[in-house]
Amino acid sequence: MSSTPETSRIKKNYRRIIKLAFPIILANASVPLLGLADTAAIGQTGAAVDLGAIALASLIFNFVYWGFGFLRMGTTGFISQAAGANDVDETHALLFRAVLLGAGIGIILIILQRLIGETAVNLLQASDDIKVLVKSYFYIRIWGAPATLITFTLLGTFIGMGWTKYLLFIQLLLNGLNILLNVLFVVGYDLGVRGIALGTVIAEWSILFFATYLLIKKMQLADFAHRLQHLQSRVFNKEKLIALFKVNGNIMIRTLALLSGFAWFANQGAAFGDQVLAANHVLLQFVSLSAFFLDGYAHVAEMLTGKAYGARDKSYFIEQVKHSTVLAGITAIILATGVYILSDVFIPLLTKDVQVQTVAAAHSLYAAIYIAFSFAAFQLDGIFIGVTKSVEMRNATLMALFIFIGTAVLLTASYGNAGLWISFIVYVVARAIMLGIYYPKILREMTNGIT
């Protein structure tokens, strides 16, 4: 039986979503390679303190940069809406506005580097030798902050415009260049921790120039200085600047709440002993791996729903939500099934400790269930980023965090680590439910007119 035109159109849309998501998934999957390369380079020339310093110093920057992740997410939402409305001037103005914000925050971080560095190091539970190395890493790598934060806004623009394959090019070049520089500075010149930091800074600035070149070419902004001058009134429009700061501020609070949930989970696991802490960490690696895949569909949802929202096309909006979510759901079930069935194979690859293996295996079902349910929260995050409903994202994440902590306090008292994992599952489900409560409001706005 031949397919109808409608069936063919639906299949074509599914293929399009997969095509958009696939480069993002590959780009995400390449990220752990850099950490492995850093570890391998230091492991060949350094001691345990060097490895510890890299781990803790990287943690500081991961926390800082993740906190400013709104530069990527907020940019995607605004850009996709402007693209959906076919407003080229506003698209360019948004890009300039976001880049200037990223550059400004990066410069502030450099100015405040002493305060940030000393505070972060003092909070670390580490030996004095490691703290000295962490400082040497921090005060070199901080000079890459403007490049990294501006690149966040460029990545948000690529996603918002639907040019996802460029994310793969940028990520692969970043990781590849970083690995080569690490080998050169650490193995070749024996610079140790300072070599890792220096290689990262050079790679960050190089990638900024590469991403800028690609974006100028794609958006036909060869004379960007003249274009900025022409759009100056738009770029510095007071109302739009306020809207940008509000959206980004709420996304930042949401991100910090999300980080707090994972930190609370890890801290509670530590209360049950070293083996449980280690086992939970092993299982969280599977959760993180699944996020690489599910993030791909969430990013596509950001772009497609944002464009539909900007174009005031409700039917297209609903269709993209449905199709991207179906694909994310199928992927989540496959990943969860794989984690549960193959846990006995994967867990020993991550730890040789028999006790840790036993505890992890006993709780692998919970990790699989978490992965199976997590796609809904990922997708709704993507949708709300696309339509820049940051207040709802902030409120939903905060409410889910309170539910998680309350549930964990009740369940861990009776069920220990199993109760903690059940509460963690409740947490990701609660995030989806709380966002889902706000979802009909978006549809009503698209029916009655967006204000």
Secondary structure, DSSP 8 states (H G I E B T S, - for coil): ----HHHHHHHHHHHHHHHHHHHHHHHHHTHHHHHHHHHHHHHHH--HHHHHHHHHHHHHHHHHHHHTTHHHHHHHHHHHHHHHTT-HHHHHHHHHHHHHHHHHHHHHHHHTHHHHHHHHHHH----HHHHHHHHHHHHHHGGGHHHHHHHHHHHHHHHHHT-THHHHHHHHHHHHHHHHHHIIIIIIT--HHHHHHHHHHHHHHHHHHHHHHHHHHHTT-TTHHHHHHHTHHHHT-HHHHHHHHHHHHHHHHHHHHHHHHHHHHHHHHHTT-HHHHHHHHHHHHHHHHHHHHHHHHHHHHHHHHHHHHHHT-HHHHHHHHHHHHHHHHHHHHHHHHHHHHTHHHHHHHH---HHHHHHHHHHHHHHHHHHHHHHHHHHHHHHHHHTT-HHHHHHHHHHHHHHHHHHHHHHHHHHHHHHHHHHHHHHHHHHHHHHHHHHHHHHHHHHH---
